[in-house]
């Protein structure tokens, strides 16, 4: 701490800290807390070397770190490229511009990338989004399950992408959380974006010609709502400017999009019972789960005989035989039934070999002919060396108490049920997806088609909103000067316009008849509606109102003259103030926007006057 002597005019008592005291005394900057503790040193080092603690130190995360650095450099290059574009020279490089650009990127490119990863593969981009939906159920064997393909309008709501194995309470909780947090959260963000863009576009429109009191109230004070849709629909028929009609038409559909966001997000998701594959092997309706089938080696008979019912052998024997047979066809000679020995090269190229095709009618080649001492080898990664096998090795298969050589059997892979074999071809397209009655669970998911439609609609909405917002940023005088509409400013402006229209004070407006005010402000019962012109944004708007002459005309209540027991409501005034023209000459008065500081100063002045009036 630094001590001062009152008698010496704030002079420091200790010369060792005189430099600090002089700096605190004569500096124009606000006083700051200064310490010599280690906490300041740590904080400065931390913020100075923020890149060091942002890096991942673990080895398995180095790839993520490199990906982060590459993405950062790509972002910087992309930002520099966009800033150097010709159209960017006409826009201000403010923080709002940067935020708006990246918001458009996040709402257009990122959802499309995720949609492309989730949607089924197709020959053209996003083709799987619009293709017919096949609702699978896991272990469904080969082919397509029966009654699993959804076409037509039903595929819009088909939950073809599902996750998890949840109880009913868990699935319901996830669905409600999605509707509340995601559905309403996205709608809140869309509402905020729409309000900002609509207000800037409305200011741009007011610079062209006055806007009605009702449309200003709906857009600037209330934001996107059902009331806005009705007001916009009415304004479309009375608007005279084509640009204004196009603007109101776009705002109408954009507002409808904002209102429909939670409904669409809720409709494209849901939960369904977990389904498993069932199958019927015979022509009857006796079905059972596919999990009851056992993978096996289906033996249909020998080379010379076909059995009535295919037999079942161990699946591991089939894997062993297939492994051995595939290798020795490339390394071992074989003998045909007529005694001809074919070299390994002809066997490996049997589909193009002339000698093999000539002797193919003699049946399968045998490797266990006499004096066959050939071997074949394969690399064993566990032992890190080659393992040699004899070419005349056999695989013994026991069926019904009789042992056979594997190369003498005619079989393939398949499934076994009740000691009867069924190959993959016979079971193709015979499964059905039905709920699991033994362990009832649920899955939560979403519809790919409806999600794709929402992503495409959101991308178009975001890009169009960005274009409309940029138009206001470039061409609107008020927006370029930094004026930003808020609900509070809209409320103040509406009150000011209502006072100028009716000639009533604040307390009188509060206690005035609602129907009479609506007729005056909204233009009902043959009265002209109240318009909000560009002049209300002048800094001297209140002075012009004070100079205007108020002439009483029609009672707001609509009945009788001034005398009566019940009295009459105040009448509407006519302010003799020239209407602002859309185009201004060089000699016209310069527009001055009310800044935030002036607004706060007027508020403080009003509070002080109210306090003194008491």
VENGI-V346079 format. One record per backbone hydrogen bond with DSSP energy under -0.5 kcal/mol. NH is the residue of the N-H (numbers start at 1). CO is the residue of the C=O. E is the energy in kcal/mol with one decimal. If there is no record, write none. Layout:
[[NH & CO & E] [NH & CO & E]]
//
This chain:
[[3 & 1 & -0.5] [5 & 11 & -1.5] [6 & 4 & -0.6] [8 & 5 & -0.9] [9 & 6 & -1.1] [10 & 5 & -0.9] [11 & 5 & -0.7] [13 & 3 & -1.9] [15 & 13 & -0.5] [17 & 14 & -1.1] [18 & 15 & -1.4] [21 & 17 & -2.0] [22 & 18 & -2.6] [23 & 19 & -2.0] [24 & 20 & -2.2] [25 & 21 & -2.0] [26 & 22 & -2.4] [27 & 23 & -1.3] [34 & 32 & -0.5] [40 & 37 & -0.6] [41 & 37 & -0.9] [42 & 38 & -2.3] [43 & 39 & -2.1] [44 & 40 & -2.5] [45 & 41 & -2.3] [46 & 42 & -2.5] [47 & 43 & -2.4] [48 & 44 & -2.1] [49 & 45 & -2.2] [50 & 47 & -0.7] [52 & 49 & -0.9] [53 & 49 & -1.0] [54 & 50 & -0.9] [55 & 51 & -0.9] [55 & 52 & -0.6] [61 & 58 & -1.0] [62 & 59 & -1.5] [65 & 61 & -2.0] [66 & 62 & -2.5] [67 & 63 & -2.4] [68 & 64 & -2.4] [69 & 65 & -2.3] [70 & 66 & -2.4] [71 & 67 & -2.4] [72 & 68 & -2.2] [73 & 69 & -2.3] [74 & 70 & -2.6] [75 & 71 & -2.3] [76 & 72 & -2.0] [77 & 73 & -2.4] [78 & 74 & -2.7] [79 & 75 & -2.5] [80 & 76 & -2.4] [81 & 77 & -2.3] [82 & 78 & -2.3] [83 & 79 & -2.3] [84 & 80 & -1.7] [85 & 82 & -1.2] [88 & 85 & -0.6] [89 & 85 & -0.6] [89 & 86 & -1.2] [90 & 87 & -1.0] [91 & 88 & -1.1] [94 & 92 & -2.0] [98 & 94 & -1.7] [99 & 95 & -2.5] [100 & 96 & -2.5] [101 & 97 & -2.2] [102 & 98 & -2.3] [103 & 99 & -1.9] [104 & 100 & -1.9] [105 & 101 & -2.0] [106 & 102 & -2.4] [107 & 103 & -1.6] [108 & 104 & -0.8] [108 & 105 & -0.7] [109 & 105 & -1.6] [110 & 105 & -1.2] [111 & 106 & -0.5] [112 & 108 & -1.1] [113 & 109 & -2.2] [114 & 110 & -2.2] [115 & 111 & -2.4] [116 & 112 & -2.3] [117 & 113 & -1.5] [118 & 114 & -1.9] [119 & 115 & -2.7] [127 & 124 & -2.2] [128 & 120 & -0.5] [129 & 126 & -0.6] [130 & 126 & -0.7] [130 & 127 & -0.6] [131 & 127 & -0.7] [133 & 150 & -1.8] [135 & 133 & -0.6] [135 & 148 & -2.5] [136 & 134 & -1.0] [139 & 137 & -0.7] [140 & 138 & -2.2] [146 & 431 & -3.3] [148 & 145 & -1.1] [150 & 133 & -3.6] [150 & 148 & -0.5] [154 & 151 & -0.8] [155 & 152 & -1.0] [156 & 153 & -1.2] [157 & 154 & -1.0] [160 & 158 & -1.6] [161 & 446 & -1.4] [163 & 444 & -2.7] [166 & 442 & -3.5] [171 & 167 & -2.6] [172 & 168 & -2.4] [173 & 169 & -2.2] [174 & 170 & -2.5] [175 & 171 & -2.1] [176 & 172 & -2.3] [177 & 173 & -2.7] [178 & 174 & -2.1] [179 & 175 & -2.0] [180 & 176 & -2.5] [181 & 177 & -2.5] [182 & 177 & -0.8] [182 & 178 & -0.8] [183 & 178 & -2.6] [184 & 179 & -1.2] [185 & 181 & -0.8] [186 & 182 & -2.7] [187 & 183 & -1.8] [188 & 184 & -2.2] [189 & 185 & -2.1] [190 & 186 & -2.6] [191 & 187 & -2.7] [192 & 188 & -2.3] [193 & 189 & -2.4] [194 & 190 & -2.7] [195 & 191 & -2.7] [196 & 192 & -2.1] [197 & 193 & -2.4] [198 & 194 & -2.9] [199 & 195 & -2.2] [200 & 196 & -1.9] [201 & 197 & -2.5] [202 & 198 & -2.5] [203 & 199 & -2.3] [204 & 200 & -1.9] [205 & 201 & -2.0] [206 & 202 & -2.6] [207 & 203 & -1.4] [208 & 204 & -0.6] [208 & 205 & -1.0] [209 & 205 & -2.1] [211 & 532 & -2.2] [213 & 530 & -2.7] [216 & 212 & -1.9] [217 & 213 & -2.1] [218 & 214 & -2.4] [219 & 215 & -2.1] [220 & 216 & -2.2] [221 & 216 & -0.8] [221 & 217 & -1.1] [222 & 217 & -1.8] [223 & 218 & -1.1] [229 & 225 & -1.3] [230 & 226 & -1.6] [231 & 227 & -2.2] [232 & 228 & -2.9] [233 & 229 & -2.1] [234 & 230 & -1.7] [235 & 231 & -2.4] [236 & 232 & -1.6] [237 & 233 & -0.6] [237 & 234 & -0.9] [238 & 234 & -0.7] [239 & 235 & -1.9] [245 & 241 & -2.3] [246 & 242 & -2.6] [247 & 243 & -2.2] [248 & 244 & -2.9] [249 & 245 & -2.5] [250 & 246 & -2.2] [251 & 247 & -2.7] [252 & 248 & -2.2] [253 & 249 & -1.8] [254 & 250 & -2.6] [255 & 251 & -2.6] [256 & 252 & -2.0] [257 & 253 & -2.0] [258 & 254 & -2.0] [259 & 255 & -2.1] [260 & 256 & -1.7] [261 & 257 & -0.9] [261 & 258 & -0.5] [264 & 260 & -2.6] [265 & 261 & -2.5] [266 & 262 & -1.8] [267 & 263 & -2.0] [268 & 264 & -2.0] [269 & 266 & -0.6] [270 & 445 & -1.9] [272 & 443 & -2.5] [274 & 441 & -2.8] [276 & 434 & -2.9] [278 & 432 & -3.1] [279 & 288 & -2.4] [280 & 430 & -0.7] [287 & 285 & -1.0] [288 & 279 & -1.9] [290 & 277 & -2.8] [292 & 289 & -1.6] [293 & 290 & -2.0] [294 & 416 & -1.9] [296 & 414 & -2.3] [297 & 313 & -2.3] [298 & 296 & -0.8] [298 & 412 & -2.4] [299 & 297 & -0.7] [299 & 311 & -2.4] [300 & 298 & -0.7] [300 & 410 & -2.2] [301 & 410 & -0.8] [302 & 305 & -1.4] [303 & 408 & -1.4] [307 & 300 & -2.3] [311 & 299 & -2.8] [313 & 297 & -1.5] [318 & 314 & -1.3] [319 & 315 & -2.1] [320 & 316 & -2.4] [321 & 317 & -2.7] [322 & 318 & -2.6] [323 & 319 & -2.2] [324 & 320 & -2.4] [325 & 321 & -2.8] [326 & 322 & -2.0] [327 & 323 & -1.2] [328 & 324 & -2.2] [329 & 325 & -1.1] [330 & 327 & -1.5] [331 & 327 & -0.7] [332 & 328 & -2.4] [334 & 342 & -1.9] [335 & 366 & -2.9] [336 & 340 & -3.3] [337 & 362 & -0.7] [339 & 336 & -1.8] [342 & 334 & -3.1] [342 & 340 & -0.6] [347 & 343 & -1.7] [348 & 344 & -2.7] [349 & 345 & -1.5] [350 & 347 & -1.2] [352 & 349 & -1.3] [353 & 349 & -1.9] [357 & 353 & -1.7] [358 & 354 & -1.6] [359 & 355 & -1.6] [360 & 356 & -0.6] [362 & 359 & -1.8] [363 & 360 & -1.7] [366 & 335 & -2.6] [372 & 369 & -0.9] [373 & 371 & -1.1] [376 & 389 & -2.7] [378 & 387 & -1.8] [380 & 385 & -2.7] [381 & 379 & -0.7] [384 & 380 & -1.5] [385 & 380 & -1.4] [387 & 378 & -3.0] [389 & 376 & -3.2] [391 & 374 & -2.8] [393 & 390 & -1.2] [396 & 394 & -0.5] [397 & 404 & -2.9] [399 & 397 & -0.6] [399 & 402 & -3.3] [402 & 399 & -1.7] [404 & 397 & -3.2] [406 & 395 & -2.3] [408 & 405 & -2.0] [409 & 406 & -1.2] [410 & 301 & -3.2] [411 & 409 & -0.6] [412 & 298 & -1.9] [414 & 296 & -1.9] [415 & 422 & -3.0] [416 & 294 & -2.3] [417 & 420 & -2.3] [420 & 417 & -1.0] [421 & 310 & -2.2] [422 & 415 & -3.0] [424 & 413 & -1.2] [427 & 423 & -0.9] [428 & 425 & -0.9] [429 & 142 & -1.6] [430 & 427 & -1.3] [432 & 278 & -2.7] [433 & 146 & -0.6] [434 & 276 & -2.2] [434 & 432 & -0.8] [436 & 274 & -1.9] [437 & 435 & -1.0] [441 & 439 & -0.6] [442 & 166 & -3.0] [443 & 272 & -3.0] [444 & 163 & -1.8] [445 & 270 & -2.7] [446 & 161 & -2.1] [447 & 268 & -2.8] [448 & 446 & -0.5] [450 & 156 & -0.7] [451 & 447 & -2.1] [452 & 448 & -2.4] [453 & 449 & -2.4] [454 & 450 & -2.3] [455 & 451 & -2.5] [456 & 452 & -2.6] [457 & 453 & -2.4] [458 & 454 & -2.6] [459 & 455 & -2.3] [460 & 456 & -2.3] [461 & 457 & -2.5] [462 & 458 & -2.8] [463 & 459 & -2.3] [464 & 460 & -2.3] [465 & 461 & -2.4] [466 & 462 & -2.0] [467 & 463 & -2.1] [468 & 464 & -2.4] [469 & 465 & -2.4] [470 & 466 & -2.3] [471 & 467 & -1.9] [472 & 468 & -1.6] [473 & 469 & -2.1] [474 & 470 & -1.9] [475 & 471 & -2.4] [476 & 472 & -1.7] [480 & 476 & -2.1] [481 & 477 & -1.6] [482 & 479 & -1.6] [483 & 478 & -2.4] [490 & 486 & -2.6] [491 & 487 & -2.0] [492 & 488 & -2.2] [493 & 489 & -2.6] [494 & 490 & -2.4] [495 & 491 & -2.2] [496 & 492 & -2.3] [497 & 493 & -2.6] [498 & 494 & -2.5] [499 & 495 & -2.4] [500 & 496 & -2.1] [501 & 497 & -2.1] [502 & 498 & -2.6] [503 & 499 & -2.4] [509 & 505 & -2.3] [510 & 506 & -1.6] [511 & 507 & -1.7] [512 & 508 & -0.8] [517 & 513 & -2.0] [518 & 514 & -2.4] [519 & 515 & -1.9] [520 & 516 & -1.9] [521 & 517 & -3.0] [522 & 518 & -2.6] [523 & 519 & -0.9] [524 & 519 & -0.9] [527 & 524 & -1.7] [530 & 521 & -1.8] [532 & 211 & -3.9] [533 & 531 & -0.6] [536 & 533 & -1.2] [537 & 534 & -1.5] [538 & 535 & -1.9] [541 & 538 & -1.1] [544 & 540 & -1.8] [545 & 541 & -1.7] [546 & 542 & -2.0] [547 & 543 & -1.7] [548 & 544 & -1.1] [551 & 549 & -0.6] [552 & 550 & -0.5] [553 & 572 & -0.8] [556 & 570 & -0.9] [558 & 555 & -0.6] [572 & 554 & -1.1] [573 & 501 & -1.1] [575 & 573 & -0.5] [576 & 574 & -0.6] [577 & 575 & -2.1] [588 & 585 & -1.3] [595 & 593 & -0.6] [599 & 595 & -2.1] [600 & 596 & -2.4] [601 & 597 & -2.3] [602 & 598 & -2.5] [603 & 599 & -2.0] [604 & 600 & -2.5] [605 & 601 & -2.4] [606 & 602 & -2.4] [607 & 603 & -2.3] [608 & 604 & -2.3] [609 & 605 & -2.3] [610 & 606 & -2.2] [611 & 607 & -2.0] [612 & 608 & -2.3] [613 & 609 & -1.9] [614 & 610 & -0.7] [614 & 611 & -0.6]]
//
